[in-house]
Amino acid sequence: QVQLVESGGGLVLAGGSLRLSCTASGIIFSINTMGWYRQGPGKQRELVATITSGGTTNYADSVKGRFTISRDNAKNAVYLQMNNLKPEDTAVYSCAAKTVDSTSWGQGTQVTVSS
């Protein structure tokens, strides 16, 4: 079992930046990929970015060049640096940790971008 706690959401003006953090605890040695997903108002949850234990990253096209995912294996943490935020980035952002046979989710943190 993996527990995830996110922080760093908030309200920001368009063009601004935020940094999300997610810390994992529990059976952390089993985690391979960690990532961020988001669900906007009236939308389905979508992938934002993922990073493997070896550092390979993957991004949604809508955030490429603006968001950067990073991982600190020593701290069991994953981060999402979000720059040049747009109103369409408004969503609840959730951290996910994947093992061979399961995915654990954090409680989510709200990001609101106003124009």
Residue pairs with C-beta under 8 A, 6 or more apart in sequence:
1 26
1 27
1 104
2 24
2 25
2 26
2 27
2 28
2 30
2 31
2 97
2 99
2 104
3 24
3 25
3 26
3 104
4 22
4 23
4 24
4 95
4 96
4 97
4 104
4 105
4 106
4 107
5 22
5 23
5 25
5 106
5 107
6 20
6 21
6 22
6 93
6 94
6 95
6 106
6 107
6 108
6 109
7 20
7 21
7 22
7 109
8 18
8 19
8 20
8 21
8 109
9 18
9 20
9 93
9 109
9 110
9 111
10 18
10 110
10 111
10 112
11 112
11 113
11 114
12 18
12 85
12 111
12 112
12 113
12 114
13 113
13 114
13 115
14 85
14 86
14 87
14 113
14 114
14 115
15 84
15 85
16 85
16 113
17 81
17 82
17 83
17 84
17 85
18 82
18 85
18 111
19 79
19 80
19 81
19 82
20 36
20 79
20 80
20 82
20 93
20 95
20 109
20 111
21 77
21 78
21 79
22 34
22 36
22 77
22 78
22 79
22 95
22 106
23 75
23 76
23 77
24 31
24 34
24 76
24 77
24 78
24 97
24 104
25 76
26 104
27 99
28 76
30 99
30 100
31 53
31 76
31 97
31 98
31 99
32 52
32 53
32 98
32 99
32 100
33 50
33 51
33 52
33 53
33 97
33 98
34 50
34 51
34 71
34 78
34 95
34 96
34 97
34 98
35 47
35 48
35 49
35 50
35 51
35 69
35 78
35 95
35 96
35 98
36 48
36 49
36 50
36 69
36 78
36 80
36 93
36 94
36 95
36 96
37 45
37 46
37 47
37 48
37 93
37 94
37 96
38 45
38 46
38 48
38 89
38 91
38 92
38 93
38 94
38 111
39 45
39 46
39 91
39 92
39 94
39 108
40 88
40 90
40 91
41 90
41 91
43 91
45 94
46 60
47 58
47 60
48 59
48 60
48 63
48 67
48 69
48 80
48 93
49 57
49 58
49 59
49 60
49 63
49 67
49 69
49 80
50 57
50 58
50 69
51 57
51 58
51 69
51 70
51 71
51 78
53 71
53 73
55 71
57 69
59 67
59 69
62 88
63 82
63 89
66 82
66 83
66 84
66 85
67 80
67 81
67 82
67 83
68 80
68 81
68 83
69 78
69 79
69 80
69 81
70 78
70 79
70 81
71 77
71 78
71 79
72 78
72 79
78 95
80 93
82 89
82 111
85 111
85 113
86 113
87 113
87 114
87 115
88 113
89 111
89 113
90 111
90 112
90 113
91 110
91 111
92 108
92 109
92 110
92 111
93 108
93 109
93 110
93 111
94 105
94 106
94 107
94 108
94 109
95 105
95 106
96 103
96 104
96 105
96 106
97 103
97 104
98 104
